[in-house]
Amino acid sequence: GIPVLGDNEILPELYEQGYRKMVNGLGTVANHPLRKEMYCKYKSMGFEFPNLIHPTAMVEPSVSMGEGNQIMMGAIVGPCVKIGSNCIINSGAIVSRDSVISDHVHIAPGAVLGGSVKVGENTLIGMGTTIYFGVKIGSNVVIHNGCNIYSDVPDGAVRTKGIEPQPVPLNLKVVLIGNEELYEALLTNDDRFAKLFKIKAHMTETVERTAADIRSWLIRIAGI
């Protein structure tokens, strides 16, 4: 029942007719940067972008924001949050206190941002993602659905669901036991072998099986 006036080509004409308010209805999942491009293009023409807040969204009075933001049904924006311009806080998303959301950010449905989170511009945070307290997310970042983000994310990074590997402190010694042929094969075919195994020890092939010899052998191995 709503008439379609035309496509983007008629926007200059509408501006000349006195129209100034515009809503950026472009979705961002398939092509997130395009939303920023369209906003900047028509902003430079003189159009204004009002903030749109759904009646069921909860936005604290202390929240500050630019223009052209869309806060969808059931979203919660906590105290002292700062939001730039042209952002989407989608349905059921939670942005907790003292967080800073830069321009052109899309926080997808069900995402949860802990307090004091900072998000750089033109970043997409996927559905059901949890970002922990104080984490800094860079610009032009894509975080896939369902991620748990515990640490800072640099500019341009892509985070997928799963456990991120973390270095584990390790202090050990490895002893390889084998014959001369095996040693020569490893030394010849693996460049890392000589770097990792720097001591070559020759042992007799047979030894009398006595308690004293076994004890002596174990002591030597333990001391390597």
Summary of the structure (lengths in Angstrom):
residues: 224
radius of gyration: 30.5
end to end distance: 84.3
largest distance: 105.0
contacts: 587
relative contact order: 0.08
helix: 22%
strand: 17%
